[in-house]
Amino acid sequence: MGSSNCWTHLLFPAILLLLLLLHVLGGYSSVEDKHAKDFYIIYLGDQLGNEDEAIKTHVNLLSSLDISLEEAQERMVYSYTKVFNAFAAKLSPHEAKKMMEMKEVLGVFRNRYRQLHTTKSWDFVGLPLTAKRHLKAERDVIIGVLDTGITPDSESFEDHGLGPPPAKWKGSCGPFKNFTGCNNKLIGAKFFKADGDVPNGEVRSPLDIDGHGTHTSSTAAGVLVANASLYGIASGIARGAVPSARVATYKVCWEKSGCADMDILAGFEAAIHDGVDIISISIGGPIADYSSDSISVGSFHAVRKGILTVASAGNDGPSSGSVTNHEPWILTVAASGIDRTFKSQIDLGNGKSFSGMGISLFKPKAKSYPLVSGVDAAKTKDDQYLARYCFSDYLDRKKVKGNVMVCKMGGAGVESTIKRYGGAGAILVSDQYLDNAQIFMAPATSVNSSIGDVIYRWSPLLKDMVVLVPSLLVISILITLRSSWLLPPLLIPPLAMSFTVMSTLQDHHLL
């Protein structure tokens, strides 16, 4: 008992000292956070008449935070003066709050990094090749695409038969590193990266490394490309909605860092000033007040200049409030499908056949293979739960080799793991993602859980199976609900192609 009291007397001061240190460190951390600086956008409203005067106003507003004019100039990374009145600068949360209290300021919001939203399709929605076109008018239409850039030497952006850009065009095109330049189809290209942090593998140019921008640009305005296909699958003529329209690209998104609000605003300003007719943006982020949202602010000033912004509704849903870009002055585009998808036939050794969905360009070497579930290929009994997802760390290579594996879908790249382990292919079971054919990097297909349950029940009894890969036509549908906490559900977004659409990627392959 005496020994216990002795230890208590020794430990009590030590515990008090530890708590005191934690309190001091916590207080120090909160002080640091209070003064830690981040990029903010300060929105002041309409464009001022004089650019130099606007920049001077921005610097003076910053210096009113008890900092010198020199420091104010160093902190400012953008002055938006050509179309609207705003600037981006490094501020602490405390300084941002003080800035918001100024009567000249309409909105202050932290620079966030938003994410991208991801041939036969035009026939399906009623715009066939035989549709009457107004080529003279269409050739004067300039579509400004805010995205990941573009692949300038793609066939989708050749300018055969197109004359010079319209006289209203005031934009420019480089020169840029690793960028072959523009033509009478691709008439403008710019990039924006205010934080200066260019990710490894990227280049300081409008060149599309990710592929998303080339895809969206060709979907909107790609010229006719004959014999387009995915290695022979779904061959036909690839084309955009308005093949004779001009394209101007504004790279505001980067492969690893996403799309910064301050770069998005800069892209809007440049596109409006350059003279585009339509702005296309397939970018989304958290819902915010209209005066604290880069897409909202940019598109508002665009429509005031007579420029329509067409924006994606997002990749989420269907659920209430899942739509982004819901502003009443934006044409928000939801997703539809087309009368085509890619299916694989699964023939089991017991004579039963099922259809799976997916695109795989790998032909099986044999006509039949043993069928094994991920659970039965587990390294140990303890690994069985995670082995059902065919995660590499939990599978026994010897049990995978030469077999077609049946796995619960738990992540991307499972089929590649099975191929690496010597497996013949994979059947992935999931009730998600079945409205869109996935591209697999090894022989694979996906099925829903009801089919998966049948296959699981038979897999211990079957000696072999056959996988066939014909292309079948079905309808694919995605519904995104319109309602938002900021806007009553007054408007239903129009439909646009989303799934199984032929478009151009940055590596020149048509998909």
C-alpha positions as CSV (number, residue, x, y, z in Angstrom):
1,M,0.0,0.0,0.0
2,G,2.8,2.3,0.9
3,S,4.6,1.5,-2.3
4,S,1.4,2.3,-4.3
5,N,1.1,5.7,-2.6
6,C,4.8,6.4,-3.4
7,W,4.2,5.7,-7.1
8,T,1.1,8.0,-7.0
9,H,3.1,10.8,-5.5
10,L,5.8,10.4,-8.2
11,L,3.3,10.1,-11.2
12,F,1.0,13.0,-10.2
13,P,3.5,15.8,-10.9
14,A,4.6,14.1,-14.1
15,I,1.0,13.9,-15.4
16,L,0.5,17.6,-14.5
17,L,3.6,18.5,-16.4
18,L,2.5,16.5,-19.4
19,L,-0.9,18.1,-19.4
20,L,0.7,21.6,-19.1
21,L,3.0,20.8,-22.1
22,L,0.1,19.6,-24.2
23,H,-1.9,22.7,-23.4
24,V,1.1,25.0,-24.3
25,L,1.7,23.0,-27.5
26,G,-2.0,23.1,-28.4
27,G,-2.1,26.8,-27.8
28,Y,1.0,27.3,-29.9
29,S,-0.6,25.3,-32.7
30,S,-3.7,27.4,-32.6
31,V,-1.7,30.5,-32.8
32,E,0.2,29.1,-35.7
33,D,-3.0,28.2,-37.5
34,K,-4.4,31.7,-36.9
35,H,-1.5,33.2,-38.8
36,A,-0.9,30.4,-41.4
37,K,-1.5,31.9,-44.8
38,D,-3.4,30.4,-47.7
39,F,-4.7,31.6,-51.0
40,Y,-8.0,33.5,-50.9
41,I,-10.1,35.1,-53.6
42,I,-11.6,38.5,-52.8
43,Y,-14.5,39.3,-55.0
44,L,-15.4,43.0,-55.4
45,G,-18.1,42.9,-58.2
46,D,-18.1,44.6,-61.5
47,Q,-15.1,45.5,-63.6
48,L,-13.6,48.9,-62.9
49,G,-13.0,51.1,-65.9
50,N,-9.3,51.3,-65.7
51,E,-7.1,48.2,-65.2
52,D,-4.2,50.0,-63.6
53,E,-6.7,51.7,-61.2
54,A,-8.2,48.3,-60.3
55,I,-4.8,46.8,-59.5
56,K,-4.0,49.8,-57.4
57,T,-7.3,49.3,-55.5
58,H,-6.4,45.7,-54.9
59,V,-3.0,46.5,-53.5
60,N,-4.4,49.3,-51.3
61,L,-7.1,46.9,-49.9
62,L,-4.4,44.4,-49.0
63,S,-2.2,47.0,-47.4
64,S,-5.1,48.1,-45.2
65,L,-4.4,44.9,-43.3
66,D,-1.5,46.6,-41.6
67,I,1.1,45.4,-44.2
68,S,3.3,47.4,-46.4
69,L,2.6,48.1,-50.1
70,E,5.6,45.9,-51.0
71,E,4.3,43.0,-49.0
72,A,0.8,43.5,-50.4
73,Q,2.2,43.3,-54.0
74,E,4.2,40.1,-53.1
75,R,1.1,38.4,-51.6
76,M,-1.1,39.1,-54.6
77,V,-1.0,36.3,-57.3
78,Y,-3.9,37.4,-59.5
79,S,-5.7,40.7,-60.3
80,Y,-8.9,40.1,-62.3
81,T,-9.5,43.3,-64.1
82,K,-10.6,42.6,-67.7
83,V,-14.2,41.4,-67.0
84,F,-14.9,41.5,-63.3
85,N,-13.2,43.0,-60.2
86,A,-11.5,40.6,-57.9
87,F,-8.0,39.4,-56.8
88,A,-6.3,36.4,-55.3
89,A,-3.8,36.8,-52.5
90,K,-2.2,35.0,-49.6
91,L,-4.1,35.7,-46.3
92,S,-4.4,34.3,-42.9
93,P,-7.9,33.3,-41.7
94,H,-7.9,36.3,-39.5
95,E,-7.0,38.6,-42.4
96,A,-9.6,37.0,-44.6
97,K,-12.2,37.7,-41.9
98,K,-11.1,41.4,-41.7
99,M,-11.2,41.6,-45.5
100,M,-14.8,40.3,-45.5
101,E,-15.8,43.1,-43.1
102,M,-14.8,45.8,-45.6
103,K,-17.7,47.5,-47.3
104,E,-16.2,47.2,-50.8
105,V,-15.9,43.4,-50.6
106,L,-18.8,41.2,-51.8
107,G,-17.2,37.9,-51.0
108,V,-14.0,36.3,-49.6
109,F,-13.4,32.5,-50.1
110,R,-10.5,30.2,-49.7
111,N,-9.0,28.9,-52.9
112,R,-10.1,25.3,-53.1
113,Y,-9.0,22.6,-55.5
114,R,-11.9,21.1,-57.4
115,Q,-12.1,17.9,-59.3
116,L,-13.0,16.9,-62.9
117,H,-16.3,15.3,-63.6
118,T,-15.8,12.2,-66.3
119,T,-19.6,8.3,-82.2
120,K,-23.0,7.0,-82.2
121,S,-24.2,9.2,-79.4
122,W,-25.2,12.2,-81.5
123,D,-27.4,9.9,-83.6
124,F,-29.0,8.6,-80.5
125,V,-30.1,12.0,-79.2
126,G,-31.4,13.2,-82.6
127,L,-28.4,14.9,-84.3
128,P,-27.5,12.5,-87.1
129,L,-24.9,13.2,-89.8
130,T,-27.8,14.0,-92.1
131,A,-29.1,16.8,-89.9
132,K,-29.4,20.2,-91.6
133,R,-26.4,22.3,-90.6
134,H,-25.9,26.1,-90.7
135,L,-22.2,25.9,-91.5
136,K,-21.6,29.6,-92.0
137,A,-23.0,30.4,-88.5
138,E,-21.4,27.3,-86.9
139,R,-17.9,28.3,-88.2
140,D,-18.3,31.6,-86.3
141,V,-19.0,29.8,-83.0
142,I,-16.1,29.7,-80.6
143,I,-16.3,27.3,-77.7
144,G,-14.0,28.0,-74.8
145,V,-13.2,24.8,-72.8
146,L,-11.9,25.2,-69.2
147,D,-10.3,21.8,-68.4
148,T,-7.0,20.0,-68.4
149,G,-5.8,21.4,-71.8
150,I,-5.8,19.8,-75.2
151,T,-3.9,17.6,-77.6
152,P,-3.3,20.0,-80.5
153,D,-2.2,17.4,-83.1
154,S,-5.2,15.2,-82.6
155,E,-7.3,14.3,-85.8
156,S,-10.3,15.7,-84.0
157,F,-8.9,19.2,-84.2
158,E,-7.7,19.3,-87.8
159,D,-8.8,22.5,-89.7
160,H,-9.4,21.2,-93.2
161,G,-11.9,23.5,-95.0
162,L,-11.9,26.1,-92.2
163,G,-10.9,29.7,-92.9
164,P,-9.3,32.1,-90.5
165,P,-10.9,32.6,-87.0
166,P,-13.8,35.1,-86.8
167,A,-12.9,38.8,-86.6
168,K,-14.2,39.0,-83.1
169,W,-11.5,36.7,-81.8
170,K,-8.9,38.4,-79.6
171,G,-7.2,35.3,-78.1
172,S,-3.7,34.0,-78.5
173,C,-1.8,30.7,-78.7
174,G,1.7,30.5,-77.2
175,P,4.3,29.5,-78.2
176,F,4.5,26.9,-75.4
177,K,6.8,24.1,-74.4
178,N,5.9,20.7,-76.0
179,F,2.9,22.3,-77.6
180,T,2.7,22.1,-81.4
181,G,0.5,25.1,-81.7
182,C,-2.9,26.1,-83.0
183,N,-4.7,26.2,-86.4
184,N,-8.0,27.4,-87.8
185,K,-9.9,24.8,-85.7
186,L,-8.0,25.1,-82.4
187,I,-7.7,28.9,-82.4
188,G,-6.5,29.6,-78.8
189,A,-4.7,28.0,-75.9
190,K,-3.7,29.3,-72.5
191,F,-2.8,27.8,-69.1
192,F,-3.1,29.0,-65.5
193,K,-1.2,27.9,-62.4
194,A,-1.1,30.7,-59.9
195,D,0.5,28.7,-57.1
196,G,3.5,27.9,-59.3
197,D,3.5,24.3,-58.2
198,V,3.6,22.3,-61.5
199,P,3.3,18.6,-60.7
200,N,6.0,16.1,-61.9
201,G,5.2,14.9,-65.3
202,E,3.3,18.0,-66.2
203,V,4.6,20.9,-68.4
204,R,3.9,24.6,-68.2
205,S,1.8,24.6,-71.3
206,P,-1.8,23.9,-72.4
207,L,-0.8,20.4,-73.4
208,D,-3.2,17.8,-72.0
209,I,-1.5,15.2,-69.9
210,D,-4.6,13.9,-68.2
211,G,-6.8,13.4,-71.3
212,H,-10.0,14.9,-69.8
213,G,-9.8,18.2,-71.7
214,T,-9.1,16.6,-75.0
215,H,-12.1,14.3,-74.4
216,T,-14.5,17.1,-73.5
217,S,-13.3,19.3,-76.4
218,S,-13.7,16.6,-79.0
219,T,-17.2,15.7,-77.7
220,A,-18.3,19.4,-78.1
221,A,-16.6,20.3,-81.4
222,G,-14.4,17.5,-82.8
223,V,-14.4,17.3,-86.6
224,L,-15.5,14.1,-88.4
225,V,-13.0,11.3,-88.0
226,A,-13.7,8.2,-90.1
227,N,-13.0,4.6,-89.0
228,A,-12.8,5.6,-85.4
229,S,-13.0,2.7,-83.0
230,L,-11.6,1.1,-79.8
231,Y,-9.3,-1.4,-81.5
232,G,-12.1,-2.4,-83.9
233,I,-14.9,-2.2,-81.3
234,A,-17.8,0.2,-82.1
235,S,-16.3,1.5,-85.3
236,G,-17.8,4.4,-87.0
237,I,-17.4,8.2,-87.5
238,A,-16.4,10.1,-84.4
239,R,-17.6,13.7,-84.3
240,G,-18.5,16.5,-81.9
241,A,-21.8,18.2,-81.5
242,V,-20.8,21.1,-83.8
243,P,-17.9,19.8,-85.9
244,S,-17.3,23.2,-87.6
245,A,-17.1,25.3,-84.5
246,R,-13.8,26.7,-83.3
247,V,-12.2,25.6,-80.0
248,A,-10.1,27.6,-77.5
249,T,-8.6,25.8,-74.6
250,Y,-8.0,27.2,-71.1
251,K,-6.0,24.8,-69.0
252,V,-7.1,25.4,-65.4
253,C,-6.8,21.8,-64.1
254,W,-3.6,19.8,-63.5
255,E,-3.4,16.0,-63.3
256,K,-2.4,15.7,-59.7
257,S,-3.4,18.9,-58.0
258,G,-6.9,19.4,-59.5
259,C,-8.5,22.7,-60.5
260,A,-7.8,25.7,-58.3
261,D,-10.5,28.3,-57.8
262,M,-8.1,31.1,-58.6
263,D,-7.1,29.5,-61.9
264,I,-10.7,28.8,-62.8
265,L,-11.6,32.4,-62.3
266,A,-8.6,33.4,-64.5
267,G,-9.8,31.0,-67.2
268,F,-13.2,32.5,-67.2
269,E,-11.8,36.0,-67.4
270,A,-9.5,35.1,-70.3
271,A,-12.3,33.3,-72.2
272,I,-14.7,36.1,-71.8
273,H,-12.1,38.7,-72.8
274,D,-10.9,36.6,-75.8
275,G,-14.4,36.6,-77.3
276,V,-15.7,33.0,-76.9
277,D,-19.5,32.4,-77.5
278,I,-19.9,29.4,-75.2
279,I,-17.9,28.3,-72.2
280,S,-17.8,24.5,-71.4
281,I,-16.7,23.4,-68.0
282,S,-16.8,19.9,-66.6
283,I,-15.5,20.7,-63.1
284,G,-17.2,20.5,-59.7
285,G,-16.7,21.0,-56.0
286,P,-18.5,21.7,-52.7
287,I,-21.6,23.7,-52.9
288,A,-21.1,27.3,-51.7
289,D,-22.9,30.7,-51.8
290,Y,-22.9,32.2,-55.3
291,S,-20.6,35.1,-54.3
292,S,-18.1,32.6,-52.8
293,D,-17.9,30.2,-55.7
294,S,-15.5,30.6,-58.6
295,I,-17.7,28.9,-61.2
296,S,-20.7,30.8,-60.0
297,V,-18.9,34.2,-60.2
298,G,-17.2,33.5,-63.5
299,S,-20.3,32.2,-65.3
300,F,-22.4,35.1,-63.9
301,H,-20.1,37.7,-65.5
302,A,-20.0,35.5,-68.7
303,V,-23.8,35.6,-69.1
304,R,-23.8,39.4,-68.5
305,K,-21.6,39.5,-71.6
306,G,-24.0,37.3,-73.6
307,I,-21.8,34.1,-73.1
308,L,-23.5,30.9,-72.1
309,T,-21.7,28.6,-69.6
310,V,-22.5,24.9,-70.0
311,A,-21.5,22.9,-67.0
312,S,-21.7,19.3,-65.8
313,A,-24.1,18.3,-63.1
314,G,-21.5,16.1,-61.5
315,N,-20.6,12.4,-61.1
316,D,-22.6,11.8,-57.9
317,G,-26.2,10.7,-57.3
318,P,-28.8,9.8,-57.6
319,S,-29.5,11.5,-54.3
320,S,-31.0,14.8,-53.2
321,G,-28.5,17.7,-53.3
322,S,-26.0,15.8,-55.4
323,V,-26.0,18.3,-58.3
324,T,-23.2,20.8,-58.6
325,N,-23.1,23.9,-60.8
326,H,-26.8,24.6,-60.1
327,E,-26.8,28.4,-60.7
328,P,-29.8,29.6,-62.6
329,W,-27.7,31.4,-65.2
330,I,-25.8,28.1,-66.1
331,L,-27.0,25.4,-68.4
332,T,-26.4,22.4,-66.2
333,V,-26.0,19.1,-68.1
334,A,-27.0,15.8,-66.5
335,A,-26.0,12.4,-67.8
336,S,-27.8,10.2,-70.2
337,G,-26.8,7.0,-71.9
338,I,-26.9,5.7,-75.5
339,D,-28.2,2.5,-77.0
340,R,-24.9,0.8,-76.8
341,T,-22.8,-0.9,-74.2
342,F,-20.2,-3.7,-74.2
343,K,-21.2,-7.1,-72.8
344,S,-19.3,-10.4,-72.3
345,Q,-21.0,-13.8,-72.3
346,I,-20.1,-16.1,-69.5
347,D,-20.8,-19.8,-70.2
348,L,-20.5,-22.1,-67.2
349,G,-19.6,-25.7,-67.4
350,N,-23.1,-26.7,-66.2
351,G,-24.6,-25.2,-69.3
352,K,-25.8,-21.9,-67.7
353,S,-25.0,-18.7,-69.5
354,F,-24.9,-15.1,-68.2
355,S,-24.1,-11.7,-69.5
356,G,-21.4,-9.5,-67.9
357,M,-20.4,-6.0,-68.7
358,G,-17.0,-4.6,-69.6
359,I,-14.5,-3.9,-72.3
360,S,-11.5,-6.2,-72.5
361,L,-9.3,-6.4,-75.6
362,F,-7.5,-9.6,-74.4
363,K,-8.6,-12.9,-75.9
364,P,-8.4,-15.9,-73.7
365,K,-5.8,-18.4,-75.0
366,A,-8.0,-21.4,-74.3
367,K,-11.8,-22.0,-74.5
368,S,-12.3,-23.1,-70.9
369,Y,-10.7,-22.6,-67.5
370,P,-11.3,-23.7,-64.0
371,L,-13.5,-21.4,-61.9
372,V,-12.2,-20.4,-58.5
373,S,-13.6,-17.9,-56.0
374,G,-11.3,-15.5,-54.2
375,V,-12.2,-17.1,-50.9
376,D,-11.0,-20.5,-52.1
377,A,-7.7,-18.9,-53.3
378,A,-6.9,-17.3,-49.9
379,K,-3.4,-17.8,-48.4
380,T,-4.9,-18.8,-45.1
381,K,-8.3,-19.1,-43.4
382,D,-7.7,-15.7,-41.7
383,D,-7.2,-14.2,-45.2
384,Q,-10.5,-15.4,-46.6
385,Y,-12.5,-12.3,-45.9
386,L,-10.3,-9.9,-47.8
387,A,-9.4,-12.5,-50.4
388,R,-13.0,-12.4,-51.6
389,Y,-12.0,-9.1,-53.1
390,C,-8.9,-10.7,-54.7
391,F,-6.6,-8.2,-53.0
392,S,-3.1,-9.2,-53.9
393,D,-1.7,-9.6,-50.3
394,Y,-4.3,-12.2,-49.4
395,L,-4.2,-14.5,-52.5
396,D,-2.2,-17.6,-52.9
397,R,-0.5,-17.3,-56.3
398,K,-0.6,-21.1,-56.9
399,K,-4.3,-21.2,-56.4
400,V,-4.8,-18.3,-58.8
401,K,-2.6,-19.5,-61.6
402,G,-4.5,-20.8,-64.7
403,N,-7.9,-20.1,-63.2
404,V,-10.7,-17.6,-63.8
405,M,-11.3,-15.9,-60.5
406,V,-14.6,-14.8,-59.1
407,C,-14.2,-11.7,-56.9
408,K,-16.2,-9.1,-55.1
409,M,-15.4,-5.8,-56.6
410,G,-13.5,-3.8,-54.0
411,G,-11.2,-1.6,-56.0
412,A,-9.6,-0.9,-59.3
413,G,-6.9,-3.1,-60.9
414,V,-8.0,-6.4,-59.5
415,E,-7.9,-8.0,-63.0
416,S,-4.3,-6.9,-63.4
417,T,-3.4,-8.5,-60.1
418,I,-4.9,-11.8,-61.3
419,K,-3.1,-11.6,-64.6
420,R,0.2,-10.9,-62.8
421,Y,-0.4,-14.0,-60.6
422,G,-0.9,-16.1,-63.7
423,G,-4.7,-16.1,-63.7
424,A,-6.7,-16.5,-66.9
425,G,-9.3,-13.9,-66.1
426,A,-11.7,-12.4,-63.6
427,I,-15.5,-12.1,-63.0
428,L,-16.1,-9.1,-60.7
429,V,-19.3,-9.1,-58.7
430,S,-20.9,-5.7,-57.8
431,D,-24.2,-3.9,-57.9
432,Q,-22.4,-0.6,-58.6
433,Y,-20.9,0.7,-61.9
434,L,-23.0,-1.6,-64.0
435,D,-24.5,1.3,-66.0
436,N,-21.2,1.9,-67.7
437,A,-18.8,-0.6,-69.2
438,Q,-15.4,-0.5,-67.6
439,I,-12.2,-1.0,-69.5
440,F,-10.3,-3.9,-68.1
441,M,-6.5,-4.3,-68.4
442,A,-6.8,-8.1,-68.5
443,P,-9.6,-10.6,-69.5
444,A,-12.5,-9.7,-67.2
445,T,-16.1,-8.7,-66.9
446,S,-18.5,-7.6,-64.2
447,V,-21.8,-9.0,-63.1
448,N,-24.5,-8.0,-60.5
449,S,-24.8,-9.8,-57.2
450,S,-27.7,-12.0,-58.2
451,I,-25.7,-13.5,-61.0
452,G,-22.6,-13.5,-58.8
453,D,-24.4,-15.6,-56.2
454,V,-25.3,-18.2,-58.8
455,I,-21.7,-18.4,-60.0
456,Y,-20.4,-18.5,-56.4
457,R,-22.7,-21.5,-55.6
458,W,-21.5,-23.4,-58.6
459,S,-17.8,-22.5,-58.5
460,P,-16.7,-25.4,-56.2
461,L,-18.5,-27.9,-58.5
462,L,-17.5,-26.6,-61.9
463,K,-14.4,-27.8,-63.7
464,D,-14.3,-25.2,-66.4
465,M,-16.0,-22.3,-68.1
466,V,-15.9,-20.4,-71.4
467,V,-15.7,-16.6,-71.7
468,L,-17.0,-15.0,-75.0
469,V,-16.7,-11.3,-75.8
470,P,-19.4,-10.2,-78.3
471,S,-20.7,-6.6,-78.4
472,L,-24.4,-6.2,-77.5
473,L,-26.6,-3.2,-77.5
474,V,-28.4,-2.2,-74.3
475,I,-29.5,1.1,-72.7
476,S,-27.4,2.7,-70.0
477,I,-29.0,5.3,-67.6
478,L,-27.8,7.6,-64.9
479,I,-30.2,9.9,-63.1
480,T,-28.9,12.8,-61.0
481,L,-31.5,14.6,-58.8
482,R,-31.8,18.3,-59.3
483,S,-32.6,19.6,-55.9
484,S,-30.1,21.7,-54.0
485,W,-30.2,23.4,-50.6
486,L,-29.3,26.7,-52.4
487,L,-31.8,26.5,-55.2
488,P,-35.4,25.2,-55.3
489,P,-35.9,22.3,-57.8
490,L,-37.4,24.6,-60.5
491,L,-35.3,23.4,-63.5
492,I,-34.5,19.9,-64.6
493,P,-31.1,19.7,-66.3
494,P,-31.1,18.7,-69.9
495,L,-29.5,15.5,-71.0
496,A,-26.2,15.0,-72.6
497,M,-24.1,11.9,-73.5
498,S,-22.0,10.5,-70.7
499,F,-21.5,6.8,-71.1
500,T,-19.9,4.7,-73.8
501,V,-19.2,7.8,-75.9
502,M,-16.5,7.9,-78.6
503,S,-14.1,10.8,-78.0
504,T,-10.4,11.7,-78.3
505,L,-7.8,11.2,-75.6
506,Q,-4.4,12.8,-75.3
507,D,-2.5,9.9,-76.7
508,H,-4.3,10.2,-80.0
509,H,-6.4,7.1,-79.6
510,L,-10.1,7.5,-80.2
511,L,-12.3,6.1,-77.5
